[in-house]
Amino acid sequence: MKKGIPWIATLIASTLLIAWLTSLEANKANHGMLISILQKSVILAVVACAMNLLNGFTGLFSLGQAGFMAIGAYVTALLTIPTKNLDGVYYMNGIAPSIKAFRQWLDTAPSWVAASYPYLALLIGGLVAAAFAALIGFPVLRLKSDYLAIATLGFSEIIRAILASPQLDTVTNGSYGLNKIPGFASILSPFLIAAVCIAIMVLLLRSSYGRAFKAIREDEVAAEAMGINLLKHKAMSFVTSSFFTAIAGGMLAMFMRSIEAKTFSISLTYDILLIVVIGGIGSMTGSILGAFLMTASKEWWLRFFDQPLTLWGWEVPFFRTGLRMVIFSLLLMVVVLFYSRGLMGSREFNWNFLLPETWKSLLKRLPNRRKKA
């Protein structure tokens, strides 16, 4: 394939995607479920790519994603909830005077600043999470393997407990959570934000820093012998991953319109890890594909298993609430058994894969494999 063709194909695909999303926006009443699934999928795709940057490309087994998402979500919510609604949100214990004064000061900003509130709030949430990551990164990143996973998981739970603690009722509203969070301006907003975040991560991986990350993943001793500063590059990967994870957390808050500390439990981190494993550890394309497949399967395609089914007057057993997750678990087992490295493995999407010559070469290999077997 010529060098210019991939760019043209990407441009055409992007144009068709934008046109399709715009048509869904125009018929929002008839496609509400589909729009929700697409928005949630693209948010989880950003988190999965950020987790893959750390786990798949740098080889650091971290389980603190839910904690960093919580930081991004709460910061974004505090900065975007309309000032007039703050008293209604903090109806139990009131809001901290400093936060209310800061929000009132923001309301006096120029109109162009007010128009960019959501994006600035996401950016600030990411920076706050990055600061926390830098603070805990240097002591924690000296640990390896399971010990690092336990430490980051503990940090995530500490963050969740602090956010729900009654001592911070005037800041985080404690166990009552935050609501009346403004949503996305349009269906295109989360896709544009996700595209920018994922593009930056891909560019980082293609840089010299990305090559250093991969060298650390393959062999830390060899990487250090080549002059790579292990702690510096591990911290860079950890902070970058936390930054984009927090942005995704802020997007999730805008998608849900209300958040609670229990939203960011350990199970959320496990779901993200599951997406990474299904898509392929070491593949950004796999993380995106896994996010859409997993969300669509859980929220849409398998929904009919939760409804009673009657055929010719006979009620089919087991078709009731809960069967959907059983079927979903079985499908996951099939994927893990037959695709041990995930759907994409360590490969990335390439337009060459769609060429007829590629399919011909794949078909030619099948008989040869059968003969060898």
C-alpha positions as CSV (number, residue, x, y, z in Angstrom):
1,M,0.0,0.0,0.0
2,K,1.3,3.4,-1.0
3,K,2.3,5.8,1.8
4,G,-0.5,8.3,1.1
5,I,-3.3,5.7,1.0
6,P,-3.5,5.0,4.7
7,W,-4.0,8.7,5.4
8,I,-6.7,8.9,2.8
9,A,-8.4,5.8,4.2
10,T,-8.2,7.2,7.7
11,L,-9.7,10.5,6.6
12,I,-12.6,8.8,4.8
13,A,-13.2,6.5,7.8
14,S,-13.2,9.5,10.2
15,T,-15.6,11.5,8.0
16,L,-18.0,8.5,7.8
17,L,-17.8,8.1,11.6
18,I,-18.5,11.8,12.2
19,A,-21.4,11.7,9.8
20,W,-22.9,8.6,11.5
21,L,-22.5,10.1,15.0
22,T,-24.1,13.4,13.7
23,S,-27.1,11.4,12.4
24,L,-27.4,9.7,15.7
25,E,-27.4,13.1,17.4
26,A,-30.1,14.3,15.2
27,N,-32.3,11.2,16.1
28,K,-31.3,11.1,19.8
29,A,-34.8,10.1,20.9
30,N,-34.7,6.9,18.8
31,H,-31.1,5.9,19.5
32,G,-30.6,6.8,23.2
33,M,-29.4,3.3,24.2
34,L,-26.9,3.2,21.3
35,I,-25.5,6.6,22.1
36,S,-25.0,5.7,25.8
37,I,-23.2,2.5,24.8
38,L,-20.9,4.4,22.4
39,Q,-20.1,7.1,24.9
40,K,-19.3,4.7,27.7
41,S,-17.2,2.5,25.4
42,V,-15.1,5.4,24.2
43,I,-14.5,6.5,27.8
44,L,-13.4,3.0,28.8
45,A,-11.2,2.9,25.7
46,V,-9.2,5.8,27.0
47,V,-8.8,4.2,30.5
48,A,-7.8,0.8,28.9
49,C,-5.2,2.5,26.6
50,A,-3.8,4.4,29.6
51,M,-3.6,1.1,31.6
52,N,-2.0,-0.7,28.6
53,L,0.6,2.1,28.4
54,L,1.7,1.2,31.9
55,N,1.0,-2.6,32.1
56,G,1.4,-3.7,28.5
57,F,4.1,-1.4,27.2
58,T,6.2,-0.7,30.3
59,G,5.6,-4.0,32.1
60,L,4.4,-2.4,35.4
61,F,1.4,-4.3,36.9
62,S,-0.6,-1.5,38.5
63,L,-4.2,-1.8,39.8
64,G,-4.8,1.8,40.8
65,Q,-6.9,3.0,37.9
66,A,-10.1,3.3,39.8
67,G,-8.5,5.7,42.3
68,F,-7.1,8.0,39.7
69,M,-10.4,8.0,37.9
70,A,-12.1,9.0,41.1
71,I,-9.7,12.0,41.5
72,G,-10.4,13.1,37.9
73,A,-14.2,12.6,38.3
74,Y,-14.5,14.6,41.6
75,V,-12.3,17.5,40.4
76,T,-14.2,17.7,37.1
77,A,-17.5,17.6,39.0
78,L,-16.5,20.3,41.5
79,L,-15.4,22.6,38.6
80,T,-18.4,22.1,36.3
81,I,-21.5,21.9,38.6
82,P,-23.2,25.2,38.1
83,T,-22.7,27.6,41.0
84,K,-26.4,28.1,41.4
85,N,-26.8,24.3,42.0
86,L,-24.1,23.9,44.6
87,D,-26.3,24.6,47.6
88,G,-28.8,22.0,46.4
89,V,-26.0,19.4,45.9
90,Y,-24.5,20.1,49.4
91,Y,-27.9,20.2,51.1
92,M,-26.8,18.2,54.1
93,N,-23.7,19.8,55.4
94,G,-23.1,22.8,53.1
95,I,-20.2,23.4,50.8
96,A,-16.8,24.7,51.9
97,P,-16.7,28.6,51.7
98,S,-13.4,28.5,49.8
99,I,-14.8,26.3,47.1
100,K,-17.9,28.3,46.7
101,A,-15.9,31.6,46.6
102,F,-13.6,30.1,43.9
103,R,-16.6,29.0,41.8
104,Q,-18.1,32.5,42.1
105,W,-14.8,34.0,41.0
106,L,-14.8,31.6,38.0
107,D,-18.2,32.9,37.0
108,T,-16.8,36.4,36.5
109,A,-14.3,35.0,33.9
110,P,-14.7,36.0,30.2
111,S,-17.3,34.1,28.2
112,W,-14.7,32.2,26.2
113,V,-13.3,30.8,29.5
114,A,-16.8,29.7,30.5
115,A,-17.3,28.0,27.2
116,S,-14.2,25.9,27.8
117,Y,-15.0,25.0,31.4
118,P,-15.6,21.2,30.7
119,Y,-12.3,20.8,28.9
120,L,-10.3,22.9,31.4
121,A,-11.9,20.9,34.2
122,L,-10.9,17.6,32.6
123,L,-7.3,18.9,32.2
124,I,-7.1,20.1,35.8
125,G,-8.5,16.8,37.0
126,G,-5.8,15.0,35.0
127,L,-3.0,17.3,36.4
128,V,-4.2,16.8,40.0
129,A,-4.1,13.0,39.5
130,A,-0.7,13.3,37.9
131,A,0.5,15.2,40.9
132,F,-0.7,12.4,43.2
133,A,0.9,9.8,40.9
134,A,4.2,11.6,41.1
135,L,4.0,11.8,44.9
136,I,3.5,8.1,45.4
137,G,5.3,7.0,42.3
138,F,8.9,7.2,43.4
139,P,8.5,5.0,46.6
140,V,5.9,2.7,45.0
141,L,7.7,2.1,41.7
142,R,10.6,0.5,43.5
143,L,8.4,-2.5,44.1
144,K,7.9,-5.1,41.4
145,S,5.2,-7.5,40.2
146,D,2.5,-8.4,42.7
147,Y,3.9,-6.0,45.4
148,L,3.4,-3.1,43.0
149,A,-0.2,-4.3,42.2
150,I,-1.0,-4.6,45.9
151,A,0.4,-1.1,46.7
152,T,-1.5,0.6,43.9
153,L,-4.7,-1.2,44.7
154,G,-4.3,-0.1,48.3
155,F,-3.8,3.5,47.1
156,S,-7.0,3.2,45.1
157,E,-9.0,2.0,48.1
158,I,-7.5,4.8,50.3
159,I,-8.6,7.4,47.8
160,R,-12.1,6.0,47.7
161,A,-12.4,5.9,51.5
162,I,-11.1,9.5,51.8
163,L,-13.7,10.7,49.2
164,A,-16.5,9.1,51.1
165,S,-15.3,10.1,54.6
166,P,-17.6,12.4,56.7
167,Q,-14.6,14.7,57.4
168,L,-14.7,15.8,53.7
169,D,-18.5,16.3,53.5
170,T,-18.1,20.0,52.7
171,V,-15.7,19.2,49.8
172,T,-16.7,15.8,48.3
173,N,-20.2,15.6,49.9
174,G,-19.1,12.4,51.5
175,S,-21.3,9.3,50.9
176,Y,-24.0,11.4,49.3
177,G,-21.9,12.0,46.2
178,L,-22.1,14.7,43.6
179,N,-24.9,15.3,41.1
180,K,-26.2,17.9,38.7
181,I,-23.0,17.5,36.7
182,P,-23.4,19.0,33.2
183,G,-23.2,16.4,30.4
184,F,-21.4,16.5,27.1
185,A,-22.4,19.2,24.7
186,S,-22.8,16.7,21.9
187,I,-22.2,13.0,21.1
188,L,-19.0,14.1,19.3
189,S,-17.4,15.6,22.4
190,P,-16.3,12.4,24.1
191,F,-15.0,11.0,20.8
192,L,-12.9,14.0,20.1
193,I,-11.5,14.1,23.6
194,A,-10.7,10.4,23.4
195,A,-9.2,10.7,20.0
196,V,-6.8,13.4,21.2
197,C,-5.8,11.4,24.4
198,I,-5.2,8.2,22.5
199,A,-3.3,10.0,19.7
200,I,-1.0,11.6,22.3
201,M,-0.3,8.2,23.9
202,V,0.4,6.6,20.6
203,L,2.8,9.4,19.7
204,L,4.5,8.9,23.1
205,L,5.0,5.2,22.4
206,R,6.5,5.9,19.0
207,S,9.0,8.3,20.5
208,S,12.3,7.5,22.2
209,Y,10.5,7.4,25.6
210,G,8.2,4.7,24.2
211,R,11.1,2.6,23.1
212,A,12.6,3.0,26.5
213,F,9.3,1.8,28.1
214,K,9.3,-1.3,25.9
215,A,13.0,-2.0,26.7
216,I,12.1,-1.9,30.4
217,R,9.3,-4.3,29.8
218,E,11.5,-6.8,28.0
219,D,14.5,-6.7,30.4
220,E,15.1,-4.2,33.1
221,V,18.8,-5.2,33.6
222,A,19.5,-4.9,29.9
223,A,17.7,-1.6,29.7
224,E,19.7,-0.2,32.6
225,A,22.9,-1.4,31.0
226,M,22.0,0.6,27.9
227,G,21.8,3.7,29.9
228,I,18.0,4.0,30.5
229,N,17.1,5.5,33.9
230,L,14.6,2.9,35.2
231,L,13.0,5.0,37.9
232,K,12.7,8.1,35.7
233,H,11.0,6.3,32.9
234,K,8.8,4.2,35.1
235,A,7.7,7.3,36.9
236,M,7.0,9.0,33.5
237,S,4.9,6.1,32.4
238,F,3.0,6.0,35.7
239,V,2.3,9.7,35.8
240,T,1.2,9.8,32.1
241,S,-1.1,6.8,32.5
242,S,-2.6,8.4,35.7
243,F,-3.1,11.7,33.8
244,F,-5.2,10.1,31.0
245,T,-7.0,7.8,33.4
246,A,-8.1,10.8,35.4
247,I,-9.3,12.5,32.2
248,A,-11.4,9.4,31.5
249,G,-12.7,9.6,35.1
250,G,-13.9,13.2,34.5
251,M,-15.5,12.1,31.2
252,L,-17.3,9.3,33.1
253,A,-18.6,11.9,35.6
254,M,-20.0,14.0,32.8
255,F,-21.5,10.8,31.2
256,M,-23.2,9.6,34.4
257,R,-24.2,13.2,35.5
258,S,-23.8,12.0,39.2
259,I,-21.0,10.2,41.0
260,E,-20.4,8.4,44.3
261,A,-17.3,7.0,45.9
262,K,-18.6,3.5,45.5
263,T,-18.7,4.0,41.7
264,F,-14.9,3.7,41.7
265,S,-14.5,0.4,43.5
266,I,-12.1,-2.4,42.8
267,S,-14.5,-4.0,40.3
268,L,-14.0,-1.0,38.0
269,T,-10.3,-1.6,37.9
270,Y,-10.9,-5.3,37.2
271,D,-13.3,-4.4,34.3
272,I,-10.6,-2.2,32.8
273,L,-8.0,-4.9,33.2
274,L,-10.4,-7.4,31.5
275,I,-10.7,-5.1,28.5
276,V,-6.9,-4.8,28.2
277,V,-6.5,-8.6,28.4
278,I,-9.3,-9.3,25.9
279,G,-8.0,-6.7,23.4
280,G,-4.4,-7.7,23.8
281,I,-1.7,-6.6,26.2
282,G,0.6,-4.4,24.2
283,S,-1.9,-3.2,21.6
284,M,-3.7,0.2,21.7
285,T,-6.0,-1.0,19.0
286,G,-6.9,-4.1,21.0
287,S,-7.8,-1.9,24.0
288,I,-10.2,0.2,21.9
289,L,-11.7,-2.9,20.3
290,G,-12.0,-4.6,23.7
291,A,-13.7,-1.6,25.3
292,F,-16.4,-1.5,22.6
293,L,-17.0,-5.2,22.5
294,M,-17.2,-5.7,26.3
295,T,-19.5,-2.7,26.8
296,A,-21.8,-3.6,23.9
297,S,-21.9,-7.3,25.1
298,K,-22.8,-6.5,28.7
299,E,-25.2,-3.6,28.0
300,W,-26.9,-4.5,24.8
301,W,-26.2,-7.8,22.9
302,L,-26.8,-10.1,25.8
303,R,-29.7,-8.3,27.4
304,F,-32.3,-10.7,26.0
305,F,-30.9,-13.5,28.2
306,D,-32.2,-11.6,31.3
307,Q,-35.8,-11.7,29.9
308,P,-38.2,-14.7,30.2
309,L,-38.4,-16.6,27.0
310,T,-41.4,-18.7,25.9
311,L,-41.3,-21.0,22.8
312,W,-44.6,-22.6,21.6
313,G,-46.1,-22.2,25.1
314,W,-43.1,-23.7,26.8
315,E,-41.0,-21.4,29.1
316,V,-37.3,-21.9,28.5
317,P,-35.6,-22.4,31.9
318,F,-32.7,-20.2,33.1
319,F,-33.8,-17.2,31.0
320,R,-34.0,-14.8,33.9
321,T,-32.1,-11.9,35.6
322,G,-28.4,-12.9,35.9
323,L,-28.1,-15.3,32.9
324,R,-26.6,-12.5,30.9
325,M,-23.5,-12.3,33.1
326,V,-23.2,-16.1,33.0
327,I,-23.2,-16.1,29.2
328,F,-20.8,-13.2,29.2
329,S,-18.4,-15.1,31.5
330,L,-18.6,-18.1,29.2
331,L,-17.8,-16.0,26.2
332,L,-14.8,-14.5,28.1
333,M,-13.5,-18.0,28.8
334,V,-13.8,-18.9,25.1
335,V,-11.8,-15.8,24.2
336,V,-9.1,-16.5,26.7
337,L,-8.8,-20.2,25.7
338,F,-8.6,-19.6,22.0
339,Y,-7.0,-16.1,22.0
340,S,-4.5,-16.4,24.9
341,R,-2.8,-13.2,23.9
342,G,-6.1,-11.3,23.3
343,L,-7.9,-10.5,20.1
344,M,-5.1,-8.3,18.7
345,G,-2.1,-9.7,20.6
346,S,0.6,-7.1,20.3
347,R,-0.4,-6.0,16.8
348,E,-2.0,-2.7,15.8
349,F,-4.6,-2.0,13.2
350,N,-3.2,-1.6,9.7
351,W,-5.1,-0.8,6.5
352,N,-3.0,-3.4,4.7
353,F,-5.0,-6.1,6.6
354,L,-8.1,-5.2,4.5
355,L,-6.4,-5.7,1.2
356,P,-7.4,-8.8,-0.8
357,E,-3.8,-10.0,-1.0
358,T,-3.7,-10.2,2.8
359,W,-6.8,-12.5,2.8
360,K,-5.4,-14.6,0.0
361,S,-2.1,-15.2,2.0
362,L,-4.1,-16.1,5.1
363,L,-6.2,-18.6,3.2
364,K,-3.1,-20.2,1.7
365,R,-1.7,-20.8,5.1
366,L,-4.7,-22.7,6.5
367,P,-4.3,-25.9,4.5
368,N,-0.6,-25.9,5.3
369,R,-1.4,-25.7,9.0
370,R,-3.9,-28.5,8.8
371,K,-1.3,-30.7,7.0
372,K,1.3,-30.0,9.8
373,A,-1.3,-30.8,12.4
